Amino acid sequence: MGCPLVTRFLPFNFTSAKIPPLQPPRQLETLDDLLAQAEHYAGFCMRNSGKMAPTLFMIGADGPLMFVPASLADENEKDAFATTARLMCIAHAATVAVMALEAWMKMATPGEQMDMTEPPSEAFDRQEVIVLMGEAQGSQKQKFLPIIRSDNRRFFGFGDSNVPVMDKMEGRFAQILPPNVATDEHRALAKVMLKVKGVNVTKPGTTVRLTPPRR
């Protein structure tokens, strides 16, 4: 097992974003493919706005898709996004998924006991990262992209990650894929639930308009 690690997800305030063209669907087939696509998109967002809204990428029966929440103003909306992401995976019979999020991270040094009472956002040695949490049937992969900012707080680039490989990640945004590929019946039910929620799916090469979080 690696070092203890804690992340805390940030609220975001986006008004609109242009999605860069995805790779052709035939080239987005594996978990590694989707992790690379998520990293590319994260870099695009950070270079253009200095921040990134949590985003779900997935590959399923309808090809590669992505989903960005309209708002993440509070804990209830974060829980709702996690629930919707799981419904998306069921509705589109996803076999591969990647959740990409901006987060604060803190790590315990070897031999140090992690202080679980201290929020990562308040830790002296906190680190701002983009977390990529990838899942495929029977496997998981994670990637941490340390955010480097210049003195004026503008995004400069991603640094090298020294986070050890972890067997498993836990939290509201982990284990998004269902344990088995969804049946036609489950897909139909999930699509009805998504329609009630007013969820729109983004195809590659389109423009997404995001509503600013409520104040």
N, C-alpha and C positions, 0 to 999 in steps of 0.2 A: 504494500500500500504506500501511496505517496504522502507528502506532507498535508496536514489539515489545511483546508482552504474554504473561505467563506466569500460569497459574493452578494452584493445588494444591487438591485436593478433600479435604474434612474427614471424619473418622469421625463417626458419629452414634449416639445412644443413645435411641431412641424405644421406648415401650411400647405406645401405641395412638394412633390418630388418627381423627377423624371427617372424612370427605370432604364438602366442601360440594357441594350439587347442581350438576351441570354444566348448561351451557346445553342446551336441547333439541337433539337430534342434528341436526335440519335447520339449526340455526344454527351448528353446528361443521362447517364444510366446508373452509375454507381454512387456510393456514399462519398467516395473521394471526389468524384465529379461535382457533386452538389456542395461539398465543403469548399471546393475551389471557387465555385460560383458565388457562394455566400461571402467569401473573403473578398472577391472582386467587388461585389455590391457594397460591402462595408467600406471599402476604400473609396468608392465613388461617393457615398453619403458623407463620409468624414471630410473629404477634400472640398465638397461643395457647400456643406453647412456646418461642419465641425461637430456633428452629432449624428446619431443613428437611431431611428425608431425600431423597436423590436420587430423582427420580420421572420415569418415562417416560409421556408422553401421546402418543396416536396416533389417527388416523382411518383406518379400513380397511373391509373387507367386512362386518365385524360392528359398524360404527358407532364412536363414540368410546369409547376404553378408556384405562385408566391402570394402571401397574404400579409398586409400591414394593417394594424388596428387604427381606427379613426381617432381614438383617444386612449390615454393611459394616465389619467389624472390622479387616481387613487388606487388603494389595494383592491377594491371591488372590481374596478375596470381591469386590473392586471389578472385577477382570477377569471374574469369573463373572457379575456383574450386567450388564456390558457385552455379554457373549456372549448372555445370556438376553434382553436387550433386542433384540438383532438377531434372535434366534429368534422373539420376539413379533411383530416387524414382518413376518417371513416368514409365520408361522402365520396372521396375520389380514389378510394382503395389504394392509398399510399403505401409503398413498400420501402421508401427512403424519405427521410425528413431531416431538416437542419433548422434549428432555432438559433437566430443570431440576435444578440442583445448587447447593449452597452451596460457596463457594470463597474462598481468599485470592488476591489479584491484585496484581501489581506492574507498573508501566509505566515505560518509559524516556522521559525528556523529549526533545524534539527535539534531535538532534545527539548524544545520549548513547548510548554503547554498553551494551546490556543485559548485565548480569552473569548468565550462565546457570548459574553454579555456586552462586548464592545461592538457597535455597528461598524462594518467595514468602511462606511463613508466618514467615520469619525476617527479612524485609526491614523496614527502619526505616519506610519509607513505604508499607507494605502496606495493602491495602484489602479489607474483607470485603464480598463481593458474592453475589448470586444470579445465576447464569449461566443464560440460556435459550438453548439451541442448537436452532434449528428447521431442519427439512429437508422439502422437497417434491421431487417428481420434477423434477430439473433446476435446483433453486434451493436456497439456504441463506439464513437470516436469524439474527442473534444479537441478544440484548438483555442488558444488564448492569444489575442493580438494586443500586446501592450501599446497604449496610445501615447505617442510623443507629441507634446505641444511646445511651441516656441514661447518666448517670454511674454508675448502679447496674448497667449492662450489660444492661438490659432493652431489648427492641426498641422503637424509637420510630417508625420508618417507613423508606421508601425515598427516597434522594436522587436527584438528576439525574445521569445518566451522561455522562461526557465521553470515553468510549471511542470512538475512530473506527470507522467501518464497516470490517469486514474481509471480504476476498474468501473466506476459508476458515479454518476452525478444525480443528486436528488434536489427536489424543489418543485415549485408550481410549473416551471417551464421544462421540466425533464420528463422522460417517458411519455412523449407525445404520441408516438405510434401505438396503435392497438397491438396486443400480443399476436394476433392473427389477421391476415388480410380480410377485410370486410366482405360479407356476403352481399348479394344484390338487395336483399331485404334490409339489411343494416344501412347500406348506402342510401337507399330510398328514404328511410326514416331520417338519416342525418341531413340529407338535402332539404327535407321539409323543415327541419329545425333551423337550418341555416337561413332558409328563405324567410322564416318568421323573424329571425334576428336581423334581417336586412343585409346580409353579408354578400359582398361582391367579390368575385374571383378575378385576379389579374393574369392576363396572358402575356407572354414575352413581347417586349417592344411597345407597350402601351404606357399611358400616363396615369398615375395615381394621384388623386386629390385627397388630402388628409385634413380632417377637421381639427382646429386647435383644441386642446383640452379645455374643459369647462373650468372656470376660476371659482 
